[in-house]
Amino acid sequence: MLKILLLIQQKQIKMNNMAMAITKENERLVSLFRTIDELSETVENIVRNSKINFENGQYLTDKDLSLLLKISRRCLQNYRTEGIMPFYRIGGKTLYRESDIEDFLAKRYEKSQTHNRFKSI
């Protein structure tokens, strides 16, 4: 999306300022590109840190948790409906506290059984 905006802005600059040389020394262009770089970094940080933070921990959205656990959002809905997984609902948004999910997974951890065929002779 930012690349498209950059291309549009570049075209506008070329069209509106045909007589003006586009060089690295042009202060307006340097400022424009610096601003675009800063916006790009901000968007990347937002995407990278999409967890919601509150004082008592980090929260994951339905989408984030389904991607993390590699299960469908419908499966999460079933867990909620059956009372298996704790969650919070604020307005229309469903949130899961990270520590609750860690506890949920720890309680359901099952160590694999070693079978005779895998024991050393």
N, C-alpha and C positions, 0 to 999 in steps of 0.2 A: 504494500500500500504506500509506504514512504517512497519507494522507488518511482512509483507512478506519479506521486506528487512532485518529486524532484524533477522528473522528465517534463511535466507540465510547466513547472516554474522555470526550467531552463528554456523551454520554447517561448514562454512569455517574455523572458528577459531578452532573448535574441530578437523577437519581433518588435518589442517596444524600444529597444536600444540598439538599433542596427548600427548607428554611427559610433557607439561606445565600444571600445575594445574590451573583450572579455579576457582578463588576465588575472593572475594570482594577486596582483597588487590592487585590484579593484576592491575597495573597502566594503562596498555594499554586497558584493558577491561573496567575499570572504565571510562576512557576518551572516549572510543567508545560509551558506554551507555549514558554518559552525552551529547555527541554530538547528538545522536539519540533523546534524550529527548528534546534538544533545537530545533532541526529540526521539531519535532512533534509539539511543541508549536508554532513555526513560521508558519507552515502550518495551524494549527487551527486558528490562528489570522488572516491570510490572508482570509480564508474562512469566518470567522465571520465578518470581516470588508471588505466585497467585494464591498462596495460602492466606487465610484471614487470621490476623493476630488480635487476641484480646489479652487482658492482663493475666488470665489464668490458663493460658496455653494457646496453641495454634489450632485452627479449625480448617477442615477440608470441605469442599463442596461435594455434592453428589458426583459430579463429573470427575473431579480430581481423584476421589476415592475409588471410583470404578476403574479409572486408568491405573491407579497405583496397585490395586488388588487384582487387576486383569479379570474383572467380572463385569457383567452388564449392569446398567442402572436399574433394570427391572429386578435383578437378583437382589440389589440393595433394598429396593422397595419391598420385596418379599421378606427380607430380614427385619425391616422395620415393622411391617404388618404383623409378623409372627412374634415380635418382641425379642428377637434374638440380638439385635445390634442397637446400642444406645444412639440417640440422635437428638438434635435440637431443631425446631422449626421456628423460624422468625419470618413472619409474613408468609410468603410463598416459597421461601428459600430453606432448604434442608442443609444442616451443617453437622459435621461429625468432629468431635474433639479428638485430636491426635492421640492423646493419652488413653482415651476410652477405646480407640481402635487397637492400640498396642495391647491393652488388657484383654480385649476380646480375642485377639489372635493368640496371646499367651495361654489363655484358658483352654483353647481348642488345639493346642500343640500336641501332636502325637508322635512319639519316637518310633521309628520303624523297627519292626521285629527282625532279628537276625535269624535266618534260616540255616539249617545244617549245610546246605550246598555252598554257602558262602564262608563257612568256617574253614580255617586253614587245617590241613591234615598233618 
